[in-house]
Amino acid sequence: MSETYYFCPLCITANVFQTYSSLFKHIREYHRDDPSFGIRCELTVFCGFRYSTFDSYRRHIYRCHRSLIDSSDDSKNNISSGIDDIHFMEDFSSDASFNDESSIADNSDSSIYVDEEVDEMEYNFLNMNPITVPVKEDKLSLKEFAEFYTRVLLELREYHLLPQKIVQCISSFISTLLDMTFKLIKIKTSTSAFIPTNDLDIVFAQVISIINSISKNEYQFLKQCKNFFNYEAPTEIILNKNEERAYYIPLKQSIRTMLQNETLLKSITDNINSFSNYVAKDKDLILSNRQGCCIKSNMSRRENSNVLLLKLYTDGISVTNPIGAKRDFHKFTCFYYLLDDMPETMRSKVNSIGLFCMCYSKHLNDQNNAKILMDVLVNDLNNLQNEGITIACPSSRIYLVFSTVSADNLGANEVGGFQKTFSSGSFCRHCLITHEQRLIPLTDISFVPRTKLKHDMVLSQVIENNDDKIIQGVKCCSWFKNLVGFHPTESLPPDLMHDVAEGLCPLIITALLKEAIQQRILSYAQIEERTSSFNFGFNDLSNKPPPIKKQHLTNSNVIGTASQ
């Protein structure tokens, strides 16, 4: 039987706990004062109530689940100021001088954000959920203090999107407060011989130096991010001589850092074993991508059993105002990665998806640019599959096997080398249906599926013609043609969001409601009233669909997003 793991529902990061007592301690220390505190108890099948305050949640736990937290044992902090702190301060102060506090605000060239303006900052802080910043309890030293403060600045910069001028102002205020604190302590202890004020002076001077130095310039900030958070700088890829660039983060280092979390690695292993046990009992169950034919074929090439599935995802994003004059002016194509064997509770979190590559979409319209970029990405992925990753685990080496590339229909067709128009020709990447045949009932026609052999034959004909002519929906070679385990007919799954959630579901809902109206079960007014007044609950309230009105059913156009 697999171990039980607990996950904090209030954290954006995937915090995993082996015991509930550690989870309860985490919630008590980091979330009890959250203004948006809200948690549902799901420890047993009889629970399910939601608590909006920590006190009410704590009373419920002590009343109904006391046995789960009886083992908690709060440890005390141990403050050390020995040789480690001396070495740390020597290394810390050797790279930059930070004695002049006023130089921080005056030196604009050393800003973390060089060109930004405070006036451009518009953000709704009321909608933010604060990220917890855990502090190590076993040992508190100046190194842990520097790590904590670097994490604070990292969240201010990347999560709360604060400009550098505000970050520097916050650092200055903190230094002033600490200086005032020291003066107060010095006054209180001036007549006592138990606390030497000289020692306090040294400690506070070091603390203020750390605060000022970390936020002073980009070099110091990134240096501390590398020291404490395994920050990996993006690698620049030169596409051509016109200074067109792409950036990617090497996967080996990113995944190694992720798998160094022993709890995460164990939860992945337990999840794989759990799936294997379920499948052994009932072979008709499809529980993971490991049961897919093409993935089984990819995994069969590996003699080693320590194999994890690696899934890619690609999509385009715009970083300008979508209603402004320069809509899509800065449009990027991004590639992401995901470990496909993570438990569902972790895989569903956005934080579990890692950024792999980013490039201007317009640069990829040039086939030469696309080839240069994909050669780098494919080499990185193939090395990861062939060489694996060495980490501190019983097997010491873990291999990864490519799973699929997920994308919307337009992106998947571009990645696979298919035509990017859906209004003519053979627009489907899974079969050879044409646009003229799309409305023929399935009972009157049978579609010929695309296979690896047929696709390769058509692709050879396209390459031989060399006239940019599309044949049976095939336009060119796939971007990932050299990726081990990839084939356009097997590795590009359907776009469920657009095909089902926003395509098929509205048609079915419209047909059902029209039939209910014809059978005089419901009226147009009743449907609109019930869809507008339905209580969707706390979890689904943010995705509440708009009311279904008469004109929506008349025009067979039920509006709504995929989540709605």
N, C-alpha and C positions, 0 to 999 in steps of 0.2 A: 504494500500500500504506500502510495506516495505521501510525502510530508505535506502538512498544511502550511501555506504561506499567507501572510497578511499584507495588504497594500493600503497605504494611506489615501483615502478618497479626496482629501483636501489639498494634496500636493499636486503640482503640475509635473514635477519630476517623478520618475518611477521608483519610489522608496519601498523596498521590500523588507519585511520583518519576519523572523522565524517564529516568534512568539507573540501572542496578543499583548502580553504585559509590556513588551518593548514598544508596540504600536500605541498602546494607551498612554504610555509615558511620553512618546513623541507628540501625540495630539495635545496632551496637557501642557507641555512646555512650549510648543510652537504655534498652536492654533486656538488656544482657549480664549484669546482676546481678539480673534478675527472678527471684524464687523459683519462679514458675510458667512459666519459659521453655520454650517448645515450638514448634518450627517445622518445617514440611515443605518440602523442596526440590522445586520444580516448574519449575525453569529449563529442563529438557529432558524429553522423553517417557521417557527412561531413568531419570530420578530418581524420587523419590517416598518416600525414606526420611525418617523423622521424627527430629529431634535435640532432646534434652531439655536440653542445655547449649550455651552460646555457643561454647565451645572446640571441641566436636565439630563444630558447624556450620561454624565458621571453617576447621577443617582440611579439611573436605569442599570448601568453596568454593575454597580455595587449591589443592587437589589436582585438582579437576575443572572449575572455572569461573574460573581465574585471569585469563583474558583480559577478563572482565567488570569487574574491579576494578583493572586496571592503570592506568586513567585517573584514579583517585582522587587528589586533591591536597588534603591537609588545610591549611587556612588558619589563620593565627594570629590571636588576638584583638588588636584595637587598642583600647586604653583611652584615652578622651578625657575631658578635664575642662575644656573650653573654655567659650565663651560660651553654648553650648546648655544645658549643665548649670546655669549661673547663671540663665538665663531659666526653666528648668524648675523649679528650686528656688524662685524668686520666685513663679511661678504656683502651685506646689504649696502653699507655706506661706501664701498670701494668703487661703485659704478657712477654715482652722482652725488653732487653736493646739494644739501637741502637746508642750509642754515638760514638763508634769507627767505623768510616767509612771504614777503611782499613780492618776490620775484615770480611766484606762482601766478598771480593774477595779471602781472605785467607782461609775461613772456607768452605772447600769442603764438609764436612759432612752435612751442612745445605742447600745444593742445592735443588732446586725444582726437577731437574733431577740429580740423584746421579751418575749414571754410564755412561752418554752420553759423546761423544766426539764431539768437534766442527768440526773435519775433516769429520765426517759422514754426515754432513748437506749438502744436495744438493737439491736445490729448485729453481724453475723458478719464480721469483717474478714478472716478467713482465706479467704473466697470472693471477695475483691476482686481485680481486675486493675488495677494502677496505671496512671493516664493519664500519658503522657509530657508533659513541659513543655519544648518546644524553646527554646533560647536562641540569639539571633542572634549569629553569629560575626564578621560583617563590622565591627561597631562595638559596643563595650560602654560604656555611659554610665549616668548615674543614671536616665535615662528608661527604658532597657532594664531596669535593676534594679527600678524601680517596677512595670514591666509584669510582670516575672517574679514578683514577690512578690504582686501582685494576682491573678495566675493561680493561685498556690499557695493563697491564701485562698479563691478561687472553687472550687477542687477540694475543699478541706476542707469547705466549706459545702454545696455542691450534690452532689458525687459521694460523698464519705465521710460526709456528713450529720452533721458534728460540731456540737455546740451552740456558741453564742457564747462561753460561759465558757471552754470548752476552746480556742477559737481565740484569745481574748485571752491565755490562759495561755501558749500557744505563742509568740505575739508577744513576750510579756514575757521568756520564756526566751531567744529569739533575741537580743533586745536585750542581755540580760545576758551572753550568750556573746560578742557582738561587743565589748562594753565590756571584758570580760576579755582578749579578743584584742588590743585596742588597748593595754591596760596592759602586756601581755607584749612587744608590739613596741616600745613606748616604752622599756621596760627594756633591751631588746637594742640599741636604736639610740641610747641616751643618750650614748654616748661617740663616736659617729660623726657626721661632718658631711655625709655623703652623702644621708641621708634626713631632712629636717626633720620633727621631731615635730609641729610646729604644723600642717603640711599634712595629716598623718595624722589629727590631732585633728579638723580641719574635715571631712574626708571621712567619718570614722566618725560624727561628730555628725549629718551629713546623712543617712547611711544609717539610723541609729537613728530619726531623726525620720520618715523615710518609713515605716518598719515600724510605728511606733506610730500614725501618722496614718491609714494605710489601714484598719486594723482597728478604729479607735476608734468609728466610727458609720456608720450606713447611708448617709448622704449622701456621705461620702468614698469609701466602698467602691463605690457605684454610679457615682460620678464617674469613678473610675479604670477601671471596667468599660466605660464609654462611651468613654473616651479610647483604650483599648488593644484592646478586643474588640467594638466597635460594638454595645454593648448597646442594645437598643430596649425601652423601658418599655412594658408592656401598656397598651392603651387601654381605659378603662372605658366600658361601655355601660349606661345606666340603662334598665331594662325597665319599671318602673312606680314609683308613689309609695311602695310598701312597702319601699323600699331593696333591691329585688332587682336584682342586678347580673350582668353577664357581662363577660368580658375577652377581648380579641383583640389580636394583634400584626399590624400592617399588613404585608401580603405584599410590597409593593414594596420596602421597605427590607430585609427579610429576604433576598429573592431577589437583590437587587442586591449585598448583602454576599457572598452565596454565589458569585455569578458573577464577582466581582472577582478570584477566583483564576484566573489565566490557564491554569494547568495543568488545572484542573477543566473550564473552558470548552472547552479544546482537546480534552480526552478525550471530552466530550459531542459535539462536532462530528465527531470521528473516528468515534464510535460510530454516529451518524446516517448518515454517508457509507458506513460499512461495511455497515450494514443495506441501504442503497439498492443497493449493488453486488451483494449476495447476492440480493436480490429481483429485480434486473434479469436475473440469470442463470436464476433459477427462480421464476416467478411463483406457483407452488403453495405456496411456503414462507410461513409466517406467523411472523414473528420479533418483531414489536413491535405496540403498539397503533396505530401510524401506519397500519397496513393495514386497520383497522376502517372499515366503511362510514360510520358516524356521525362518526368523527374525520376521515376524508377530507373529508366534507361541511363540517365546521367549519374545516378548514385551507384549503379552496377559497375561503373568503370573504376570505382574506388575500392581498393582492397581494405583500407582502414575503415573501421566502424565509427570513428569519431568525426561525424559529418554533420554540419549544420547547413540549412537552406538559406540562401541569400536572395532576396527579392529586390528588384529595382522598380522605381516609380519615376515618371517624368511628367512635367506639366509646365505651362507657361504662366508667368506672373508679370504684372505691370506695376511699376513703382511711382507712377504719376497719378494725378487726380483723374479718375475715370470720366468725369463730366467736363473736364477742361478742354482747352483747345489742342493740347498735346497728348491726347489719349493714345496709349500704346506707343508713345515716343520712346520710352525706356521699357521695352518688353524683353524679358529674359526667359530662356529655357533652362530649367533646373532639373537635375537628376538627384534622386534620393535613394537611400538604401534602408532595408529593414530585415532583421533576422526573423525568418518565417516560422521558426520553432518556438518563439516566445509564447508564454501563456496568453490567453485572450485578454485578460485583465491588464496586461502590460502592452500587448501589441496594439490595443485600441487607443493608447495614449499617443498624442501627437509628438510628445517628447521622445518616444521610442524610434521615431523616424529621423535618420541622420542625413545631412546635406552632403552630397557627393561631388557635384559639379554645377557651375553656373556660367552661362554665356549669353551674349546678346542673341536674340532669335534671328535677327536679320543677318548676322554673321554666318549662321548655319545654312542660309539659302545658297551659299557658295559651296558646291560639292567638294572643292579642295579643302576649304576650312573644316567642313564636317568630317572629312577623312582624317585630317591631322588630329582633331580633337578625339574622334572615336578610336584612333590607333592608340592614343595614350590611355584612354579609359579601358579599352579592351585588354591591353597589356597588363594593366594593374589588376583587372578582374581575373585574368588567366593565371597570373602569378599567385594570386590569392588561392585559386583552386588547386594549382599544382604543388605549391610549396607549403601552404597552410600557415598557421599562426602558432608560435610558441608562447605558451602562457604557463603560469604556475598552477597546474592542475595534475591529477593522477596520471593522465595520459600524456601530459606535457605538450602535445601538438594536436591542434584541431584543424580540420580541413573544411572548406566551404564549397558548396555546390550551387551553381546558378539555378534559380527557380523560374521566375517569369519577369517580364517587364510590363508593369501596369501603366495604363495611360487612358485618356479619353480617345474616342474613335479617331479624331483628326491626328492626335499625337501618335497613336499606335500605327496608323497607316503610314505616317511619315517615317517612323523608326523602322517599319518593316519593308519600306520601299514600294508601298502600294500607292494607287492614285489617291489624291487628297480631296476629290470632289465626290459628293454622294448624290448628285442629280443626274448622272448618266453613267453608262458603262457598267462594268462589274465592280460595284462599289464595296462589296463585302470581302473581308480578308479571311473568312472562314469557309465560304463556298463560292460557286461561280454563278450565282444569281445575277441577273442584269436589272437595271432600273425599270425596264419595261415589264419585267415579270414579277415585280414586288407585290402587286395587288392580286395575283392569282391565288386562289385558295390552296392550302397545302394538300387538300384531297385531290386536286387536279394536276399537280406537278410534283416532281421530285428533284431536289437540288443536288448537284454534284459537289461533294466537299473538296476543298483544296487539300492536297497531300504533299508531302515533301518531294516525292518523285515528280509529280505534275508541276509543282511550283518551280523546281530546279530546271525542268525542261523549258518552261515558258521564259524564265529568267535568262537562260542561255540564248534563246531566240532574241530577246530584247537587247542583250549585250552584242550579239552578232550583227543586228540591224544598225545599231549605233545612230539612230535617227530621232531619239527622244519620243518615239511612238509607244503608247501604252498598249499592252497586249493582255487581255483578260484581267485587267485591273493592276497588272504588275508594271511598275514604272522604272525601277532601278534596283540595285543591290541594297540589302538592309544595312543600316548603320552598324549593327553588331554581327555582321556576317562572319567575323573571325573569332567571335566569343565562343568558348567551349560550352556546349550544351544548348546553344541558342539556334532556333530555326523560326522564320517568320510565321509558319503555319501552325506552330505548336506553342510558342513562347509568348504570344501576345493575347492574353485572355480577353473576353468580351468586356465592354464598357457597361457594367451593370447600372451605374448611376443614370446615364443617359438612355440606355436601351430599355431598362426595366422601370426604375423609379420615376423617371421623367418621360418615358415613352410608352411602355405597355400599361403601367398602373393607371394613369389618367384615362386611358381608353376603356379599361375594364370598369373603373368606377363610374364613368359616364354611362356605359351600357347598363350597369346594374340599377343606377338611379332612374334612368329612363324607363326601364322595365317596371320598377316600383311605381312610377307615376302612371304608366299605362294600366297597371293592375289596380290603380286607385288605393294603393297602400300608403303612399305619401303624396303630398302636394309640393309644388315649388316653394311655397311659403314655409312649409314645415321643414323642408330640407335646409333652407337658408337659416331658419331660426335655430335648428338643432346644431348645425355646424358652427354657428357663431357663439352659441351659449355652452357648448360642450366643455366640460372640465378636463383638461389634458393632464393635470397633475404637475408637480414641481419639475420633474426631470424633462418633460416634453413641452413645457410652457414656452421656452425660447424658440421652439420650432412649430408653434401653433399655425396651422394653415389658414388662409383667408376663407371666409364663408363662401359656400357654393351657391351662386345666384342663378336665376332662370336663364339669363343670356349665356352663361357658361355651358349649361346643358344644351341649350338650343344650338349653339355653335360647336358643340362637342369639343370644348376647350376648357377643361378643368385646370386652373392655374395652380402653381405651387412648385417649390424647389424639391430636390431629392429628399432632403431631411424632413420636409413637411409631409 
